[in-house]
Amino acid sequence: MTSYQPNAPHQAPSAPQELLTVPQVMAHLQLGCSAVYDLLRTQQLASINLGRARRIPTYALTDFIRTRLDQEAAA
């Protein structure tokens, strides 16, 4: 029987959830630190705080990229 995971709608039940650091997101998007923090501040890119550390779930980065691609295609 498969267990229900309400907090992980964007991933397969058996896939582990990966959290990325801001520098890792900077490398993925090839953007600077200020640009990534602007995306986080404006909530275009979802993140969580763990103490003083900010982490971005991999699904949030994937959703952000997909949304931007959809926006570009619609323009």
N, CA, C and O of each residue as an XYZ file, in Angstrom:
300
protein
N       0.840     -1.176      0.000
C       0.000      0.000      0.000
C       0.890      1.247      0.000
O       1.849      1.323      0.768
N       0.580      2.207     -0.844
C       1.340      3.445     -0.942
C       0.797      4.453      0.060
O      -0.414      4.638      0.176
N       1.706      5.102      0.784
C       1.266      6.097      1.758
C       1.032      7.439      1.075
O       1.696      7.763      0.091
N       0.116      8.194      1.582
C      -0.221      9.505      1.054
C       0.766     10.534      1.575
O       1.035     10.580      2.776
N       1.317     11.369      0.678
C       2.281     12.398      1.052
C       1.755     13.755      0.626
O       2.047     14.193     -0.487
N       0.985     14.442      1.472
C       0.371     15.702      1.073
C       1.364     16.833      0.855
O       1.042     17.788      0.149
N       2.559     16.764      1.431
C       3.519     17.850      1.300
C       4.457     17.689      0.120
O       5.342     18.524     -0.064
N       4.302     16.657     -0.681
C       5.201     16.422     -1.800
C       4.434     16.137     -3.086
O       4.561     15.042     -3.633
N       3.642     17.084     -3.588
C       2.827     16.819     -4.770
C       3.617     16.779     -6.071
O       3.109     16.266     -7.068
N       4.851     17.306     -6.100
C       5.587     17.443     -7.346
C       6.601     16.340     -7.580
O       7.391     16.431     -8.520
N       6.605     15.303     -6.758
C       7.615     14.271     -6.901
C       7.009     12.896     -6.755
O       5.924     12.733     -6.196
N       7.717     11.915     -7.260
C       7.299     10.532     -7.087
C       7.452     10.154     -5.618
O       8.377     10.638     -4.966
N       6.582      9.310     -5.077
C       6.648      8.963     -3.670
C       7.992      8.377     -3.238
O       8.395      8.569     -2.091
N       8.694      7.669     -4.121
C       9.947      7.046     -3.730
C      11.160      7.955     -3.915
O      12.250      7.612     -3.457
N      11.001      9.104     -4.573
C      12.124     10.006     -4.824
C      12.415     10.851     -3.586
O      11.494     11.414     -2.994
N      13.687     10.945     -3.187
C      14.006     11.785     -2.032
C      13.895     13.261     -2.392
O      14.160     13.651     -3.529
N      13.508     14.068     -1.430
C      13.405     15.509     -1.630
C      14.783     16.120     -1.448
O      15.423     15.922     -0.416
N      15.238     16.859     -2.442
C      16.537     17.495     -2.346
C      16.351     18.988     -2.131
O      15.495     19.617     -2.752
N      17.154     19.538     -1.255
C      17.156     20.966     -0.993
C      18.450     21.559     -1.519
O      19.534     21.023     -1.288
N      18.326     22.671     -2.229
C      19.477     23.337     -2.822
C      19.828     24.593     -2.039
O      18.953     25.235     -1.458
N      21.098     24.937     -2.026
C      21.538     26.189     -1.431
C      21.423     27.297     -2.465
O      21.251     27.026     -3.654
N      21.517     28.535     -2.019
C      21.479     29.665     -2.953
C      22.615     29.574     -3.972
O      22.367     29.789     -5.158
N      23.857     29.262     -3.564
C      24.907     29.120     -4.583
C      24.631     28.026     -5.612
O      24.995     28.170     -6.779
N      23.994     26.941     -5.194
C      23.646     25.894     -6.151
C      22.600     26.386     -7.144
O      22.682     26.076     -8.333
N      21.620     27.148     -6.668
C      20.603     27.719     -7.563
C      21.247     28.740     -8.495
O      20.899     28.816     -9.674
N      22.181     29.519     -7.970
C      22.909     30.474     -8.805
C      23.597     29.756     -9.959
O      23.567     30.224    -11.097
N      24.215     28.622     -9.662
C      24.904     27.850    -10.697
C      23.917     27.263    -11.704
O      24.174     27.287    -12.908
N      22.794     26.739    -11.223
C      21.788     26.155    -12.120
C      21.224     27.206    -13.077
O      21.077     26.953    -14.273
N      20.911     28.379    -12.542
C      20.283     29.421    -13.352
C      21.295     30.344    -14.020
O      20.930     31.161    -14.864
N      22.565     30.217    -13.645
C      23.624     31.093    -14.134
C      23.276     32.557    -13.881
O      23.364     33.405    -14.769
N      22.875     32.823    -12.628
C      22.522     34.167    -12.177
C      23.385     34.524    -10.984
O      23.971     33.650    -10.344
N      23.461     35.803    -10.689
C      24.196     36.265     -9.531
C      23.384     36.124     -8.256
O      22.192     35.816     -8.278
N      24.064     36.357     -7.153
C      23.466     36.232     -5.832
C      22.268     37.173     -5.665
O      21.217     36.759     -5.176
N      22.423     38.414     -6.064
C      21.341     39.401     -5.914
C      20.106     39.000     -6.712
O      18.980     39.159     -6.241
N      20.315     38.483     -7.913
C      19.183     38.082     -8.753
C      18.414     36.932     -8.114
O      17.183     36.927     -8.122
N      19.131     35.960     -7.562
C      18.459     34.820     -6.923
C      17.709     35.292     -5.682
O      16.567     34.887     -5.466
N      18.332     36.143     -4.859
C      17.643     36.641     -3.672
C      16.436     37.507     -4.048
O      15.453     37.533     -3.307
N      16.487     38.213     -5.175
C      15.315     38.958     -5.652
C      14.179     38.002     -6.006
O      13.020     38.279     -5.698
N      14.498     36.887     -6.645
C      13.473     35.884     -6.969
C      12.861     35.313     -5.696
O      11.657     35.062     -5.644
N      13.675     35.107     -4.680
C      13.169     34.593     -3.405
C      12.325     35.644     -2.696
O      11.259     35.336     -2.163
N      12.807     36.890     -2.692
C      12.098     37.977     -2.003
C      10.726     38.222     -2.621
O       9.758     38.477     -1.905
N      10.641     38.146     -3.952
C       9.377     38.386     -4.650
C       8.520     37.127     -4.750
O       7.458     37.141     -5.373
N       8.981     36.043     -4.138
C       8.276     34.761     -4.091
C       8.031     34.159     -5.469
O       7.097     33.379     -5.652
N       8.868     34.521     -6.436
C       8.829     33.844     -7.728
C       9.467     32.465     -7.622
O       9.166     31.561     -8.402
N      10.358     32.324     -6.636
C      11.032     31.065     -6.365
C      10.801     30.730     -4.897
O      11.194     31.486     -4.009
N      10.165     29.602     -4.652
C       9.820     29.205     -3.285
C      11.048     28.713     -2.539
O      11.968     28.148     -3.131
N      11.049     28.938     -1.227
C      12.152     28.471     -0.395
C      11.663     28.250      1.030
O      10.553     28.635      1.400
N      12.528     27.619      1.813
C      12.247     27.441      3.228
C      13.466     27.913      4.018
O      14.583     27.927      3.502
N      13.243     28.297      5.262
C      14.329     28.655      6.157
C      14.523     27.534      7.169
O      13.569     27.057      7.783
N      15.760     27.130      7.325
C      16.134     26.148      8.339
C      17.135     26.846      9.250
O      18.335     26.876      8.975
N      16.624     27.401     10.327
C      17.478     28.241     11.161
C      17.797     29.508     10.383
O      16.893     30.229      9.958
N      19.077     29.776     10.200
C      19.484     30.941      9.413
C      19.752     30.592      7.954
O      20.045     31.476      7.149
N      19.655     29.320      7.611
C      19.941     28.869      6.251
C      18.682     28.876      5.393
O      17.608     28.480      5.844
N      18.825     29.324      4.166
C      17.726     29.302      3.216
C      17.969     28.171      2.238
O      19.066     28.034      1.696
N      16.931     27.350      2.010
C      17.039     26.221      1.092
C      15.883     26.256      0.101
O      14.762     26.641      0.432
N      16.192     25.843     -1.125
C      15.216     25.843     -2.210
C      14.973     24.388     -2.614
O      15.906     23.706     -3.038
N      13.735     23.905     -2.488
C      13.435     22.533     -2.930
C      13.648     22.401     -4.440
O      13.385     23.339     -5.194
N      14.119     21.248     -4.868
C      14.368     21.058     -6.299
C      13.096     21.238     -7.114
O      13.139     21.749     -8.233
N      11.947     20.813     -6.548
C      10.695     20.981     -7.305
C      10.355     22.455     -7.488
O       9.739     22.819     -8.489
N      10.745     23.318     -6.538
C      10.474     24.751     -6.676
C      11.292     25.337     -7.822
O      10.801     26.180     -8.573
N      12.537     24.892     -7.956
C      13.366     25.355     -9.068
C      12.802     24.868    -10.395
O      12.749     25.623    -11.366
N      12.381     23.606    -10.438
C      11.777     23.052    -11.651
C      10.496     23.798    -12.013
O      10.281     24.125    -13.180
N       9.642     24.070    -11.023
C       8.401     24.809    -11.268
C       8.690     26.219    -11.772
O       8.007     26.708    -12.672
N       9.700     26.876    -11.195
C      10.072     28.224    -11.628
C      10.498     28.213    -13.091
O      10.049     29.049    -13.876
N      11.357     27.274    -13.459
C      11.831     27.191    -14.843
C      10.675     26.899    -15.784
O      10.572     27.516    -16.845
N       9.804     25.967    -15.414
C       8.649     25.624    -16.255
C       7.732     26.833    -16.442
O       7.262     27.092    -17.550
N       7.480     27.562    -15.375
C       6.632     28.757    -15.447
C       7.233     29.792    -16.375
O       6.533     30.374    -17.204
N       8.528     30.023    -16.239
C       9.195     31.015    -17.112
C       9.152     30.578    -18.571
O       8.940     31.407    -19.455
N       9.348     29.291    -18.834
C       9.262     28.796    -20.212
C       7.856     28.984    -20.776
O       7.693     29.373    -21.932
N       6.838     28.708    -19.954
C       5.453     28.895    -20.384
C       5.165     30.361    -20.680
O       4.487     30.680    -21.656
N       5.682     31.258    -19.831
C       5.510     32.689    -20.055
C       6.168     33.146    -21.353
O       5.596     33.936    -22.104
N       7.364     32.647    -21.607
C       8.078     32.998    -22.835
C       7.342     32.480    -24.066
O       7.282     33.161    -25.090
N       6.782     31.273    -23.967
C       6.061     30.695    -25.101
C       4.777     31.455    -25.392
O       4.357     31.563    -26.544
N       4.147     31.991    -24.325
C       2.889     32.720    -24.501
C       3.105     34.126    -25.049
O       2.180     34.728    -25.593
N       4.303     34.644    -24.912
C       4.576     36.023    -25.345
C       4.740     36.129    -26.840
O       4.974     37.220    -27.360
